[in-house]
Amino acid sequence: MSEVSDLVHIYEGDDPIVAIQAACQMAERLGEDMAILMNLEVVPLSGAGDDVIEIIRCPLRLRKEIRRSH
């Protein structure tokens, strides 16, 4: 079972799925990796503390460092 599947099974309802979807969209829009915290809050990985339970990676082509260089 993948970590994402584990995340979905630990929490009640659709909240983990919504958090994963939000993190994916935010990673693409902000151009950086996002973290899902234990309370299912989504924050940039660069500012996340120790309570990260899932990391959503930004696709390489959308990273803000790469977009700025073009």
PDB file of N, CA, C and O in Angstrom:
ATOM      1  N   MET A   1       0.851  -1.182   0.000  1.00  0.00           N
ATOM      2  CA  MET A   1       0.000   0.000   0.000  1.00  0.00           C
ATOM      3  C   MET A   1       0.892   1.240   0.000  1.00  0.00           C
ATOM      4  O   MET A   1       1.873   1.300   0.742  1.00  0.00           O
ATOM      5  N   SER A   2       0.557   2.223  -0.824  1.00  0.00           N
ATOM      6  CA  SER A   2       1.372   3.433  -0.909  1.00  0.00           C
ATOM      7  C   SER A   2       1.110   4.342   0.285  1.00  0.00           C
ATOM      8  O   SER A   2       0.139   4.161   1.020  1.00  0.00           O
ATOM      9  N   GLU A   3       1.990   5.321   0.466  1.00  0.00           N
ATOM     10  CA  GLU A   3       1.819   6.268   1.564  1.00  0.00           C
ATOM     11  C   GLU A   3       0.543   7.078   1.401  1.00  0.00           C
ATOM     12  O   GLU A   3      -0.132   7.374   2.387  1.00  0.00           O
ATOM     13  N   VAL A   4       0.207   7.438   0.175  1.00  0.00           N
ATOM     14  CA  VAL A   4      -1.021   8.200  -0.049  1.00  0.00           C
ATOM     15  C   VAL A   4      -2.218   7.355   0.348  1.00  0.00           C
ATOM     16  O   VAL A   4      -3.143   7.860   0.984  1.00  0.00           O
ATOM     17  N   SER A   5      -2.219   6.078  -0.015  1.00  0.00           N
ATOM     18  CA  SER A   5      -3.308   5.194   0.379  1.00  0.00           C
ATOM     19  C   SER A   5      -3.382   5.086   1.898  1.00  0.00           C
ATOM     20  O   SER A   5      -4.471   5.078   2.472  1.00  0.00           O
ATOM     21  N   ASP A   6      -2.226   5.003   2.545  1.00  0.00           N
ATOM     22  CA  ASP A   6      -2.201   4.967   4.007  1.00  0.00           C
ATOM     23  C   ASP A   6      -2.817   6.234   4.580  1.00  0.00           C
ATOM     24  O   ASP A   6      -3.585   6.173   5.539  1.00  0.00           O
ATOM     25  N   LEU A   7      -2.488   7.370   4.004  1.00  0.00           N
ATOM     26  CA  LEU A   7      -3.023   8.649   4.463  1.00  0.00           C
ATOM     27  C   LEU A   7      -4.542   8.660   4.372  1.00  0.00           C
ATOM     28  O   LEU A   7      -5.221   9.120   5.290  1.00  0.00           O
ATOM     29  N   VAL A   8      -5.067   8.159   3.277  1.00  0.00           N
ATOM     30  CA  VAL A   8      -6.514   8.142   3.076  1.00  0.00           C
ATOM     31  C   VAL A   8      -7.187   7.228   4.093  1.00  0.00           C
ATOM     32  O   VAL A   8      -8.297   7.523   4.536  1.00  0.00           O
ATOM     33  N   HIS A   9      -6.539   6.121   4.477  1.00  0.00           N
ATOM     34  CA  HIS A   9      -7.147   5.179   5.414  1.00  0.00           C
ATOM     35  C   HIS A   9      -7.040   5.610   6.872  1.00  0.00           C
ATOM     36  O   HIS A   9      -7.804   5.126   7.708  1.00  0.00           O
ATOM     37  N   ILE A  10      -6.116   6.504   7.198  1.00  0.00           N
ATOM     38  CA  ILE A  10      -5.932   6.942   8.586  1.00  0.00           C
ATOM     39  C   ILE A  10      -7.000   7.933   9.000  1.00  0.00           C
ATOM     40  O   ILE A  10      -7.430   7.932  10.153  1.00  0.00           O
ATOM     41  N   TYR A  11      -7.438   8.781   8.079  1.00  0.00           N
ATOM     42  CA  TYR A  11      -8.372   9.860   8.391  1.00  0.00           C
ATOM     43  C   TYR A  11      -9.779   9.524   7.918  1.00  0.00           C
ATOM     44  O   TYR A  11      -9.962   8.748   6.980  1.00  0.00           O
ATOM     45  N   GLU A  12     -10.770  10.117   8.578  1.00  0.00           N
ATOM     46  CA  GLU A  12     -12.173   9.903   8.248  1.00  0.00           C
ATOM     47  C   GLU A  12     -12.600  10.752   7.045  1.00  0.00           C
ATOM     48  O   GLU A  12     -12.065  11.839   6.831  1.00  0.00           O
ATOM     49  N   GLY A  13     -13.545  10.262   6.276  1.00  0.00           N
ATOM     50  CA  GLY A  13     -14.171  11.040   5.224  1.00  0.00           C
ATOM     51  C   GLY A  13     -13.260  11.366   4.059  1.00  0.00           C
ATOM     52  O   GLY A  13     -12.274  10.677   3.797  1.00  0.00           O
ATOM     53  N   ASP A  14     -13.618  12.436   3.366  1.00  0.00           N
ATOM     54  CA  ASP A  14     -12.902  12.855   2.163  1.00  0.00           C
ATOM     55  C   ASP A  14     -11.787  13.855   2.437  1.00  0.00           C
ATOM     56  O   ASP A  14     -11.120  14.298   1.502  1.00  0.00           O
ATOM     57  N   ASP A  15     -11.572  14.219   3.687  1.00  0.00           N
ATOM     58  CA  ASP A  15     -10.583  15.249   4.014  1.00  0.00           C
ATOM     59  C   ASP A  15      -9.183  14.957   3.471  1.00  0.00           C
ATOM     60  O   ASP A  15      -8.560  15.866   2.921  1.00  0.00           O
ATOM     61  N   PRO A  16      -8.658  13.734   3.597  1.00  0.00           N
ATOM     62  CA  PRO A  16      -7.309  13.499   3.057  1.00  0.00           C
ATOM     63  C   PRO A  16      -7.251  13.611   1.541  1.00  0.00           C
ATOM     64  O   PRO A  16      -6.245  14.063   0.994  1.00  0.00           O
ATOM     65  N   ILE A  17      -8.307  13.209   0.861  1.00  0.00           N
ATOM     66  CA  ILE A  17      -8.340  13.311  -0.599  1.00  0.00           C
ATOM     67  C   ILE A  17      -8.352  14.774  -1.013  1.00  0.00           C
ATOM     68  O   ILE A  17      -7.667  15.162  -1.959  1.00  0.00           O
ATOM     69  N   VAL A  18      -9.127  15.585  -0.306  1.00  0.00           N
ATOM     70  CA  VAL A  18      -9.187  17.020  -0.591  1.00  0.00           C
ATOM     71  C   VAL A  18      -7.816  17.649  -0.340  1.00  0.00           C
ATOM     72  O   VAL A  18      -7.370  18.493  -1.117  1.00  0.00           O
ATOM     73  N   ALA A  19      -7.149  17.244   0.738  1.00  0.00           N
ATOM     74  CA  ALA A  19      -5.816  17.782   1.045  1.00  0.00           C
ATOM     75  C   ALA A  19      -4.810  17.422  -0.040  1.00  0.00           C
ATOM     76  O   ALA A  19      -3.993  18.256  -0.430  1.00  0.00           O
ATOM     77  N   ILE A  20      -4.862  16.197  -0.526  1.00  0.00           N
ATOM     78  CA  ILE A  20      -3.950  15.767  -1.588  1.00  0.00           C
ATOM     79  C   ILE A  20      -4.220  16.539  -2.873  1.00  0.00           C
ATOM     80  O   ILE A  20      -3.287  16.995  -3.535  1.00  0.00           O
ATOM     81  N   GLN A  21      -5.497  16.686  -3.229  1.00  0.00           N
ATOM     82  CA  GLN A  21      -5.843  17.440  -4.432  1.00  0.00           C
ATOM     83  C   GLN A  21      -5.406  18.895  -4.315  1.00  0.00           C
ATOM     84  O   GLN A  21      -4.869  19.467  -5.264  1.00  0.00           O
ATOM     85  N   ALA A  22      -5.639  19.489  -3.148  1.00  0.00           N
ATOM     86  CA  ALA A  22      -5.239  20.883  -2.930  1.00  0.00           C
ATOM     87  C   ALA A  22      -3.722  21.027  -3.026  1.00  0.00           C
ATOM     88  O   ALA A  22      -3.227  21.980  -3.628  1.00  0.00           O
ATOM     89  N   ALA A  23      -2.985  20.091  -2.438  1.00  0.00           N
ATOM     90  CA  ALA A  23      -1.526  20.149  -2.469  1.00  0.00           C
ATOM     91  C   ALA A  23      -1.006  20.025  -3.903  1.00  0.00           C
ATOM     92  O   ALA A  23      -0.056  20.713  -4.277  1.00  0.00           O
ATOM     93  N   CYS A  24      -1.613  19.165  -4.696  1.00  0.00           N
ATOM     94  CA  CYS A  24      -1.201  19.010  -6.099  1.00  0.00           C
ATOM     95  C   CYS A  24      -1.426  20.302  -6.877  1.00  0.00           C
ATOM     96  O   CYS A  24      -0.555  20.745  -7.625  1.00  0.00           O
ATOM     97  N   GLN A  25      -2.590  20.899  -6.698  1.00  0.00           N
ATOM     98  CA  GLN A  25      -2.889  22.150  -7.408  1.00  0.00           C
ATOM     99  C   GLN A  25      -1.985  23.284  -6.942  1.00  0.00           C
ATOM    100  O   GLN A  25      -1.504  24.075  -7.753  1.00  0.00           O
ATOM    101  N   MET A  26      -1.756  23.363  -5.632  1.00  0.00           N
ATOM    102  CA  MET A  26      -0.899  24.426  -5.107  1.00  0.00           C
ATOM    103  C   MET A  26       0.543  24.251  -5.589  1.00  0.00           C
ATOM    104  O   MET A  26       1.214  25.236  -5.898  1.00  0.00           O
ATOM    105  N   ALA A  27       1.023  23.010  -5.656  1.00  0.00           N
ATOM    106  CA  ALA A  27       2.388  22.754  -6.132  1.00  0.00           C
ATOM    107  C   ALA A  27       2.540  23.244  -7.562  1.00  0.00           C
ATOM    108  O   ALA A  27       3.554  23.848  -7.914  1.00  0.00           O
ATOM    109  N   GLU A  28       1.532  22.984  -8.387  1.00  0.00           N
ATOM    110  CA  GLU A  28       1.592  23.421  -9.779  1.00  0.00           C
ATOM    111  C   GLU A  28       1.496  24.938  -9.900  1.00  0.00           C
ATOM    112  O   GLU A  28       2.219  25.539 -10.695  1.00  0.00           O
ATOM    113  N   ARG A  29       0.630  25.553  -9.138  1.00  0.00           N
ATOM    114  CA  ARG A  29       0.436  27.005  -9.235  1.00  0.00           C
ATOM    115  C   ARG A  29       1.595  27.791  -8.633  1.00  0.00           C
ATOM    116  O   ARG A  29       2.037  28.794  -9.194  1.00  0.00           O
ATOM    117  N   LEU A  30       2.090  27.319  -7.471  1.00  0.00           N
ATOM    118  CA  LEU A  30       3.159  28.050  -6.795  1.00  0.00           C
ATOM    119  C   LEU A  30       4.543  27.678  -7.325  1.00  0.00           C
ATOM    120  O   LEU A  30       5.507  28.415  -7.115  1.00  0.00           O
ATOM    121  N   GLY A  31       4.645  26.547  -8.004  1.00  0.00           N
ATOM    122  CA  GLY A  31       5.925  26.127  -8.555  1.00  0.00           C
ATOM    123  C   GLY A  31       6.895  25.610  -7.518  1.00  0.00           C
ATOM    124  O   GLY A  31       8.109  25.735  -7.683  1.00  0.00           O
ATOM    125  N   GLU A  32       6.368  25.022  -6.436  1.00  0.00           N
ATOM    126  CA  GLU A  32       7.241  24.468  -5.405  1.00  0.00           C
ATOM    127  C   GLU A  32       6.580  23.273  -4.730  1.00  0.00           C
ATOM    128  O   GLU A  32       5.370  23.075  -4.840  1.00  0.00           O
ATOM    129  N   ASP A  33       7.392  22.476  -4.027  1.00  0.00           N
ATOM    130  CA  ASP A  33       6.892  21.302  -3.324  1.00  0.00           C
ATOM    131  C   ASP A  33       6.003  21.725  -2.163  1.00  0.00           C
ATOM    132  O   ASP A  33       6.246  22.742  -1.513  1.00  0.00           O
ATOM    133  N   MET A  34       4.964  20.926  -1.914  1.00  0.00           N
ATOM    134  CA  MET A  34       4.026  21.224  -0.848  1.00  0.00           C
ATOM    135  C   MET A  34       4.047  20.096   0.179  1.00  0.00           C
ATOM    136  O   MET A  34       4.378  18.955  -0.143  1.00  0.00           O
ATOM    137  N   ALA A  35       3.693  20.427   1.410  1.00  0.00           N
ATOM    138  CA  ALA A  35       3.633  19.448   2.487  1.00  0.00           C
ATOM    139  C   ALA A  35       2.213  19.384   3.038  1.00  0.00           C
ATOM    140  O   ALA A  35       1.537  20.404   3.172  1.00  0.00           O
ATOM    141  N   ILE A  36       1.781  18.182   3.352  1.00  0.00           N
ATOM    142  CA  ILE A  36       0.524  17.994   4.068  1.00  0.00           C
ATOM    143  C   ILE A  36       0.901  17.684   5.510  1.00  0.00           C
ATOM    144  O   ILE A  36       1.643  16.740   5.782  1.00  0.00           O
ATOM    145  N   LEU A  37       0.384  18.484   6.421  1.00  0.00           N
ATOM    146  CA  LEU A  37       0.700  18.325   7.840  1.00  0.00           C
ATOM    147  C   LEU A  37      -0.274  17.360   8.509  1.00  0.00           C
ATOM    148  O   LEU A  37      -1.273  16.966   7.907  1.00  0.00           O
ATOM    149  N   MET A  38       0.014  16.985   9.741  1.00  0.00           N
ATOM    150  CA  MET A  38      -0.812  16.025  10.463  1.00  0.00           C
ATOM    151  C   MET A  38      -2.263  16.473  10.605  1.00  0.00           C
ATOM    152  O   MET A  38      -3.165  15.639  10.685  1.00  0.00           O
ATOM    153  N   ASN A  39      -2.494  17.786  10.636  1.00  0.00           N
ATOM    154  CA  ASN A  39      -3.866  18.303  10.733  1.00  0.00           C
ATOM    155  C   ASN A  39      -4.488  18.494   9.348  1.00  0.00           C
ATOM    156  O   ASN A  39      -5.555  19.095   9.219  1.00  0.00           O
ATOM    157  N   LEU A  40      -3.814  17.976   8.311  1.00  0.00           N
ATOM    158  CA  LEU A  40      -4.219  18.035   6.899  1.00  0.00           C
ATOM    159  C   LEU A  40      -4.128  19.436   6.300  1.00  0.00           C
ATOM    160  O   LEU A  40      -4.703  19.700   5.244  1.00  0.00           O
ATOM    161  N   GLU A  41      -3.413  20.325   6.967  1.00  0.00           N
ATOM    162  CA  GLU A  41      -3.134  21.643   6.395  1.00  0.00           C
ATOM    163  C   GLU A  41      -2.082  21.476   5.303  1.00  0.00           C
ATOM    164  O   GLU A  41      -1.171  20.658   5.430  1.00  0.00           O
ATOM    165  N   VAL A  42      -2.212  22.253   4.235  1.00  0.00           N
ATOM    166  CA  VAL A  42      -1.255  22.210   3.125  1.00  0.00           C
ATOM    167  C   VAL A  42      -0.419  23.485   3.163  1.00  0.00           C
ATOM    168  O   VAL A  42      -0.958  24.591   3.138  1.00  0.00           O
ATOM    169  N   VAL A  43       0.905  23.321   3.223  1.00  0.00           N
ATOM    170  CA  VAL A  43       1.827  24.451   3.292  1.00  0.00           C
ATOM    171  C   VAL A  43       3.027  24.170   2.382  1.00  0.00           C
ATOM    172  O   VAL A  43       3.302  23.014   2.060  1.00  0.00           O
ATOM    173  N   PRO A  44       3.745  25.227   1.966  1.00  0.00           N
ATOM    174  CA  PRO A  44       4.978  24.986   1.203  1.00  0.00           C
ATOM    175  C   PRO A  44       5.959  24.154   2.030  1.00  0.00           C
ATOM    176  O   PRO A  44       6.117  24.385   3.229  1.00  0.00           O
ATOM    177  N   LEU A  45       6.602  23.206   1.399  1.00  0.00           N
ATOM    178  CA  LEU A  45       7.542  22.334   2.098  1.00  0.00           C
ATOM    179  C   LEU A  45       8.668  23.132   2.737  1.00  0.00           C
ATOM    180  O   LEU A  45       9.166  22.765   3.802  1.00  0.00           O
ATOM    181  N   SER A  46       9.065  24.208   2.101  1.00  0.00           N
ATOM    182  CA  SER A  46      10.167  25.026   2.620  1.00  0.00           C
ATOM    183  C   SER A  46       9.841  25.635   3.981  1.00  0.00           C
ATOM    184  O   SER A  46      10.752  25.961   4.742  1.00  0.00           O
ATOM    185  N   GLY A  47       8.562  25.792   4.297  1.00  0.00           N
ATOM    186  CA  GLY A  47       8.179  26.380   5.578  1.00  0.00           C
ATOM    187  C   GLY A  47       7.518  25.405   6.536  1.00  0.00           C
ATOM    188  O   GLY A  47       7.029  25.803   7.593  1.00  0.00           O
ATOM    189  N   ALA A  48       7.502  24.133   6.172  1.00  0.00           N
ATOM    190  CA  ALA A  48       6.843  23.132   7.017  1.00  0.00           C
ATOM    191  C   ALA A  48       7.752  22.737   8.174  1.00  0.00           C
ATOM    192  O   ALA A  48       8.978  22.755   8.062  1.00  0.00           O
ATOM    193  N   GLY A  49       7.128  22.385   9.269  1.00  0.00           N
ATOM    194  CA  GLY A  49       7.883  21.924  10.438  1.00  0.00           C
ATOM    195  C   GLY A  49       8.081  20.421  10.409  1.00  0.00           C
ATOM    196  O   GLY A  49       8.260  19.822   9.349  1.00  0.00           O
ATOM    197  N   ASP A  50       8.047  19.820  11.590  1.00  0.00           N
ATOM    198  CA  ASP A  50       8.312  18.389  11.728  1.00  0.00           C
ATOM    199  C   ASP A  50       7.082  17.508  11.566  1.00  0.00           C
ATOM    200  O   ASP A  50       7.211  16.287  11.490  1.00  0.00           O
ATOM    201  N   ASP A  51       5.895  18.098  11.514  1.00  0.00           N
ATOM    202  CA  ASP A  51       4.686  17.267  11.477  1.00  0.00           C
ATOM    203  C   ASP A  51       4.178  17.002  10.060  1.00  0.00           C
ATOM    204  O   ASP A  51       2.970  16.927   9.835  1.00  0.00           O
ATOM    205  N   VAL A  52       5.093  16.860   9.114  1.00  0.00           N
ATOM    206  CA  VAL A  52       4.750  16.563   7.717  1.00  0.00           C
ATOM    207  C   VAL A  52       4.419  15.077   7.597  1.00  0.00           C
ATOM    208  O   VAL A  52       5.189  14.223   8.037  1.00  0.00           O
ATOM    209  N   ILE A  53       3.262  14.776   6.996  1.00  0.00           N
ATOM    210  CA  ILE A  53       2.902  13.372   6.792  1.00  0.00           C
ATOM    211  C   ILE A  53       2.922  12.980   5.318  1.00  0.00           C
ATOM    212  O   ILE A  53       2.905  11.794   4.989  1.00  0.00           O
ATOM    213  N   GLU A  54       2.956  13.968   4.436  1.00  0.00           N
ATOM    214  CA  GLU A  54       2.998  13.679   3.000  1.00  0.00           C
ATOM    215  C   GLU A  54       3.642  14.857   2.278  1.00  0.00           C
ATOM    216  O   GLU A  54       3.400  16.011   2.631  1.00  0.00           O
ATOM    217  N   ILE A  55       4.451  14.571   1.279  1.00  0.00           N
ATOM    218  CA  ILE A  55       5.072  15.598   0.457  1.00  0.00           C
ATOM    219  C   ILE A  55       4.572  15.430  -0.970  1.00  0.00           C
ATOM    220  O   ILE A  55       4.626  14.338  -1.536  1.00  0.00           O
ATOM    221  N   ILE A  56       4.089  16.513  -1.538  1.00  0.00           N
ATOM    222  CA  ILE A  56       3.645  16.526  -2.923  1.00  0.00           C
ATOM    223  C   ILE A  56       4.672  17.330  -3.710  1.00  0.00           C
ATOM    224  O   ILE A  56       4.863  18.520  -3.461  1.00  0.00           O
ATOM    225  N   ARG A  57       5.325  16.677  -4.653  1.00  0.00           N
ATOM    226  CA  ARG A  57       6.378  17.321  -5.435  1.00  0.00           C
ATOM    227  C   ARG A  57       5.797  18.087  -6.613  1.00  0.00           C
ATOM    228  O   ARG A  57       4.871  17.626  -7.279  1.00  0.00           O
ATOM    229  N   CYS A  58       6.352  19.255  -6.855  1.00  0.00           N
ATOM    230  CA  CYS A  58       5.982  20.046  -8.029  1.00  0.00           C
ATOM    231  C   CYS A  58       6.639  19.421  -9.250  1.00  0.00           C
ATOM    232  O   CYS A  58       7.814  19.056  -9.199  1.00  0.00           O
ATOM    233  N   PRO A  59       5.890  19.290 -10.360  1.00  0.00           N
ATOM    234  CA  PRO A  59       6.516  18.787 -11.582  1.00  0.00           C
ATOM    235  C   PRO A  59       7.697  19.680 -11.987  1.00  0.00           C
ATOM    236  O   PRO A  59       7.626  20.904 -11.878  1.00  0.00           O
ATOM    237  N   LEU A  60       8.750  19.068 -12.440  1.00  0.00           N
ATOM    238  CA  LEU A  60       9.982  19.783 -12.760  1.00  0.00           C
ATOM    239  C   LEU A  60       9.747  20.949 -13.712  1.00  0.00           C
ATOM    240  O   LEU A  60      10.304  22.028 -13.510  1.00  0.00           O
ATOM    241  N   ARG A  61       8.945  20.756 -14.731  1.00  0.00           N
ATOM    242  CA  ARG A  61       8.729  21.813 -15.731  1.00  0.00           C
ATOM    243  C   ARG A  61       7.982  23.017 -15.170  1.00  0.00           C
ATOM    244  O   ARG A  61       8.006  24.091 -15.770  1.00  0.00           O
ATOM    245  N   LEU A  62       7.323  22.854 -14.033  1.00  0.00           N
ATOM    246  CA  LEU A  62       6.563  23.955 -13.435  1.00  0.00           C
ATOM    247  C   LEU A  62       7.281  24.626 -12.264  1.00  0.00           C
ATOM    248  O   LEU A  62       6.761  25.578 -11.683  1.00  0.00           O
ATOM    249  N   ARG A  63       8.457  24.141 -11.918  1.00  0.00           N
ATOM    250  CA  ARG A  63       9.194  24.734 -10.789  1.00  0.00           C
ATOM    251  C   ARG A  63       9.474  26.205 -11.062  1.00  0.00           C
ATOM    252  O   ARG A  63       9.854  26.585 -12.170  1.00  0.00           O
ATOM    253  N   LYS A  64       9.279  27.030 -10.031  1.00  0.00           N
ATOM    254  CA  LYS A  64       9.440  28.465 -10.232  1.00  0.00           C
ATOM    255  C   LYS A  64      10.870  28.839 -10.612  1.00  0.00           C
ATOM    256  O   LYS A  64      11.070  29.828 -11.317  1.00  0.00           O
ATOM    257  N   GLU A  65      11.874  28.072 -10.163  1.00  0.00           N
ATOM    258  CA  GLU A  65      13.252  28.379 -10.544  1.00  0.00           C
ATOM    259  C   GLU A  65      13.425  28.202 -12.057  1.00  0.00           C
ATOM    260  O   GLU A  65      14.131  28.980 -12.699  1.00  0.00           O
ATOM    261  N   ILE A  66      12.788  27.193 -12.612  1.00  0.00           N
ATOM    262  CA  ILE A  66      12.913  26.905 -14.043  1.00  0.00           C
ATOM    263  C   ILE A  66      12.095  27.899 -14.855  1.00  0.00           C
ATOM    264  O   ILE A  66      12.540  28.355 -15.909  1.00  0.00           O
ATOM    265  N   ARG A  67      10.892  28.241 -14.370  1.00  0.00           N
ATOM    266  CA  ARG A  67      10.050  29.192 -15.100  1.00  0.00           C
ATOM    267  C   ARG A  67      10.717  30.561 -15.180  1.00  0.00           C
ATOM    268  O   ARG A  67      10.600  31.244 -16.197  1.00  0.00           O
ATOM    269  N   ARG A  68      11.411  30.967 -14.126  1.00  0.00           N
ATOM    270  CA  ARG A  68      12.091  32.270 -14.125  1.00  0.00           C
ATOM    271  C   ARG A  68      13.234  32.332 -15.111  1.00  0.00           C
ATOM    272  O   ARG A  68      13.526  33.393 -15.663  1.00  0.00           O
ATOM    273  N   SER A  69      13.888  31.197 -15.338  1.00  0.00           N
ATOM    274  CA  SER A  69      15.070  31.185 -16.206  1.00  0.00           C
ATOM    275  C   SER A  69      14.712  31.223 -17.700  1.00  0.00           C
ATOM    276  O   SER A  69      15.593  31.433 -18.534  1.00  0.00           O
ATOM    277  N   HIS A  70      13.452  31.027 -18.042  1.00  0.00           N
ATOM    278  CA  HIS A  70      13.041  31.037 -19.472  1.00  0.00           C
ATOM    279  C   HIS A  70      12.473  32.338 -19.866  1.00  0.00           C
ATOM    280  O   HIS A  70      12.081  32.516 -21.019  1.00  0.00           O
TER     281      HIS A  70
END
